[in-house]
């Protein structure tokens, strides 16, 4: 896992909870250990039934502000097919 994510792990969990989500997992280049200085962070989460579009957008913006890098937040229930299988296979829990 990326040092930046590890350093901010507690704050990431707080933001995830604050935005009605659970189970944050990193996937993509960061999870594979292939991230570069310009890599974004791909974060998979499970949104609770109370979550809305503003929670997803707010979480993405709050994490980008915290980590100083672009963050893509993906709701686990939106994944389909081969992409779903790949993401779940490489996802690393924070």
Phi, psi and omega in degrees: 000144179303136180303321181299317179294317180298316180299325184255017185307311182297318179293322177299314179299320179297315180294320178300312179297317180301330181259028173058048177224165179219174171052057179293131179224138178266140174221178180085205187300326179294315180294327181276355182075023182250009184292145174247179179299336181260004181289145173274176176248127176258119184240124177262131179223162172254112177279142178281166179300336180284345185290147176230183181301323180294330176293317180296314179294315180298320179295315179301314181292318180295319179291321178297321178294318180293315188267349181058041178205154178295138180234129173257120178259126182239127176281129185300330182282359177262353183284141180220154169059217183296325178298317178301312181300316181295314181298313181295326180292321184262355183296137179239124180294142176275000000 
